[in-house]
């Protein structure tokens, strides 16, 4: 059993208050709350007044809100991929579906260089669609504006 290195305080209403950083399986937490390992959340998770300059070490991601992203008072919820290897993230976001067979099938990707693939993991233009269905167009070339 490991010694607690913070002082928890339980309020009369049952809320837990911790003064300092709290780590779950994290020896030296780098943020106010750090979890090392898998987590399961049941219910809503709220993000507000997030710090866009918060450090994400290495390859990772953050979900944040930015108040004036689209202009004055036009806020955005931002899903951001970070990369510890280079200026342009070498990975990206993948949207996949899983059926009863347990096999994950990628539906769409957004790569770090901005290319979008629908039906393909490796888009070679800004918007690349692929279908094995002979009735669908094999690809659609995107143009930069």
Secondary structure, DSSP 8 states (H G I E B T S, - for coil): -----SEEEE-TTS-EEEES-EEES-TT-SSSEEE-S-----S-----S--TT----SSEEEEEEETTTTSTT--EEEEEEE-SS-SS-SSEEEEEEE-TT--EEEEEEEETTS-EEES-SS-SSSEEE--SSTTS-S-------
